[in-house]
Amino acid sequence: MTVLDAYAVIAFLKAEPAAHEVRTILDRGDAALTAVGVAEVIDHLVRLTGADEEDAALDIAQLGLVDGVVVGADLGLAAGRLRARRYHRSRCALSMADCIAAEAARQDPTGLATSDPHLLDLCHVEGIRAVVLTASDGTRWVQPI
């Protein structure tokens, strides 16, 4: 399973530079979005792009992502500990949703697909496999040496 962060799904739906990369992951049939990621995508589409709520939910459902990875107690605790260890408002501005996605990906060898540089830095430091996606501006994260 490849866990997608919310940006990956939004980039696909908005035909941003990462759309082709996300399509490849989706076509493999092993993509997943956490339940919190589903909420983030809906919020972004409705609040920031003006999409109809039902249309936004249908978009996610058509991608096979509406039944997000459940965030149970174990995943929630792990994500909270991760954010407490790594968050910094300027050097590593991770949302709780980012940490939930990272911890969900930690449990699977396929990893987390994102273009978020803070999230990719976190994955690198924590030893979580990451699939680097192209950012909205066309750039790609490079692993620190």
Sequence and secondary structure as in RCSB ss.txt:
>XXXX:A:sequence
MTVLDAYAVIAFLKAEPAAHEVRTILDRGDAALTAVGVAEVIDHLVRLTGADEEDAALDIAQLGLVDGVVVGADL
GLAAGRLRARRYHRSRCALSMADCIAAEAARQDPTGLATSDPHLLDLCHVEGIRAVVLTASDGTRWVQPI
>XXXX:A:secstr
 EEE HHHHHHHHTT TTHHHHHHHHHHT EEEBHHHHHHHHHIIIIIT   HHHHHHHHHHTT SS B   HHH
HHHHHHHHHHH BTTTB   HHHHHHHHHHHTSTTEEEE  HHHHHHHHHHT  EEE   TTS       
